C-alpha cells in the first residue's frame, strides 16, 4: 500500500508542474493521461475545475483543493485517505516560466491528438545541471498536451480533452472514507 501511495504522490507532483492551464482550468476540463517511460505505460484520468483537480490511476486517486489548501490521497480499495497540506510552489501555470527555466525555444506548430499546439524545447537548470525536454502547448488553451524527453525515453500526453466543468462531487472526499495516518 505504501509503494502505491508514494507512486501516486510522485505522479501527482509531476502533473501539477504542467497541468494548470489558466484559461482552460477556469472553465474546467477532463482528459485521459497516458505516460510512458521505457517500455512501461501508465494511463489515468484528470479532472480540473478552477482551483480543484482530481487525478485517477491504477486504483488510486488524488484530489487537490487549492481553495482549501489540502491534498487528499484516496485509496478506494481500503476506503481510506491521507491528507497533506497543499504547497502552492508545486503549481506552475503553463503560461509562466517553469522553476529553474533558463531557455524556451519555439520549434514550430504540430497537431497532437487533434489539438493544434506550439512545440517548445525547454531548458531548466537544477543542481547546477541543465536539462532539456519538449513541450507542446495547445494554442487555444495553453494546456500542455504533450511533454517528452528529447531522446524519446519518456513522454506524457493528454487525450480526449473535454472542456467544461466536471461533476463537483469529484473534488470532495467520498462518504465512508476513514483518515489514514502513517504515524510520523
C-alpha positions in Angstrom: 0.0 0.0 0.0 2.8 2.5 0.8 4.5 1.8 -2.6 1.3 2.7 -4.4 0.9 5.8 -2.1 4.3 7.2 -3.0 4.0 6.3 -6.7 0.7 8.3 -6.8 2.2 11.2 -4.8 5.2 11.4 -7.2 3.0 11.3 -10.3 0.7 14.0 -8.8 3.6 16.3 -8.1 4.8 15.8 -11.7 1.4 16.6 -13.1 0.9 19.7 -11.0 4.0 21.2 -12.6 2.4 21.2 -16.0 -1.3 20.9 -15.7 -2.7 24.2 -14.5 -3.5 26.0 -17.8 -5.1 29.2 -16.5 -7.5 29.6 -19.4 -8.8 26.0 -19.5 -8.7 25.5 -15.7 -11.0 28.4 -15.2 -13.7 26.8 -17.3 -12.9 23.3 -16.3 -11.9 20.2 -18.3 -11.3 16.5 -18.1 -8.8 14.4 -20.1 -7.2 11.0 -20.3 -3.5 10.9 -19.5 -1.1 8.5 -21.0 2.5 8.4 -19.8 5.4 6.1 -20.8 8.9 5.6 -19.5 10.9 3.0 -21.4 8.6 0.1 -22.1 6.1 0.8 -19.2 2.9 2.8 -19.9 0.5 4.2 -17.4 -2.9 5.6 -18.1 -5.1 7.8 -15.9 -7.8 10.4 -15.9 -7.6 14.1 -14.8 -10.4 16.5 -13.9 -9.8 20.2 -13.3 -12.2 22.9 -12.2 -10.7 26.3 -11.2 -8.7 25.6 -8.1 -9.7 21.9 -7.9 -8.0 18.9 -9.5 -8.6 15.2 -9.4 -6.1 12.6 -10.8 -7.0 8.9 -11.0 -4.9 5.9 -11.9 -4.4 2.3 -11.1 -6.7 2.1 -8.1 -5.6 5.4 -6.6 -7.0 9.0 -6.8 -5.6 12.3 -5.7 -7.8 15.3 -5.1 -6.0 18.7 -4.9 -8.1 21.5 -3.4 -6.1 24.7 -3.7 -9.1 26.6 -2.4 -8.8 24.6 0.9 -5.0 24.3 0.8 -5.2 20.5 1.0 -4.4 17.4 -1.0 -6.2 14.1 -0.4 -4.7 10.8 -1.5 -7.5 8.3 -1.8 -7.1 4.5 -1.5 -10.5 3.3 -2.8 -9.9 -0.4 -2.1 -9.3 0.3 1.6 -11.9 3.2 1.7 -9.1 5.3 3.3 -7.4 8.6 2.6 -4.3 10.6 3.6 -4.3 14.3 3.9 -1.4 16.6 3.1 -1.0 20.4 3.1 -1.2 21.9 -0.3 2.0 23.6 -1.4 1.4 26.4 -3.9 5.1 26.3 -5.0 4.3 23.0 -6.7 1.9 24.6 -9.2 3.3 26.4 -12.1 0.8 27.7 -14.7 1.8 26.7 -18.2 1.8 30.3 -19.3 4.6 31.2 -16.8 8.2 30.3 -16.7 8.9 26.9 -15.1 11.0 26.7 -11.9 14.7 26.8 -13.0 13.8 27.6 -16.6 16.7 29.2 -18.4 15.6 28.9 -22.0 12.4 28.3 -24.0 12.6 27.9 -27.8 9.6 27.7 -30.2 10.3 24.8 -32.6 7.1 25.0 -34.6 3.5 24.1 -34.6 2.2 20.5 -34.7 -1.1 18.7 -34.1 -1.2 16.4 -31.1 -4.3 14.2 -30.6 -6.3 16.6 -32.8 -5.2 19.8 -31.0 -3.0 22.4 -32.7 0.0 23.1 -30.4 3.1 25.1 -30.3 6.2 22.8 -29.7 8.9 24.1 -27.4 12.3 23.0 -26.3 12.5 24.0 -22.6 15.8 24.0 -20.7 15.9 24.1 -16.9 18.8 24.2 -14.5 18.7 22.2 -11.3 21.6 21.5 -9.0 23.9 23.2 -11.4 23.0 20.9 -14.3 21.0 21.8 -17.4 18.2 19.5 -18.7 16.1 20.0 -21.8 12.7 18.5 -22.7 10.0 19.1 -25.3 6.5 20.5 -24.5 3.5 21.1 -26.8 1.1 23.8 -25.6 -2.3 23.9 -27.2 -2.8 27.2 -29.0 -6.4 27.6 -27.8 -5.9 26.8 -24.1 -2.2 26.7 -23.3 -2.8 23.2 -22.0 0.5 21.2 -22.1 -1.0 18.5 -24.3 2.3 16.6 -24.5 5.6 16.7 -22.7 8.6 14.4 -23.7 12.3 13.8 -23.3 14.3 15.0 -26.2 15.6 11.4 -26.7 12.0 9.9 -26.5 12.8 7.9 -23.4 9.7 9.2 -21.6 6.6 11.2 -22.6 3.2 12.2 -21.2 0.2 13.4 -23.2 -3.4 14.4 -22.7 -6.0 12.7 -24.9 -9.8 13.1 -25.3 -9.7 16.6 -23.7 -13.2 17.8 -22.9 -13.8 21.4 -21.9 -16.5 22.0 -19.3 -17.0 21.8 -15.6 -16.7 18.2 -14.2 -19.1 16.9 -11.6 -18.4 18.9 -8.4 -18.6 15.7 -6.3 -15.3 14.5 -7.9 -13.5 17.1 -5.8 -14.9 16.1 -2.4 -13.9 13.2 -0.1 -16.2 10.2 -0.7 -18.5 9.3 2.1 -17.4 6.5 4.3 -13.7 7.0 3.9 -11.5 7.0 7.0 -8.4 9.1 7.5 -5.1 7.1 7.4 -2.0 8.3 9.3 1.5 6.9 8.8 2.3 7.8 12.4 5.1 10.1 11.6 
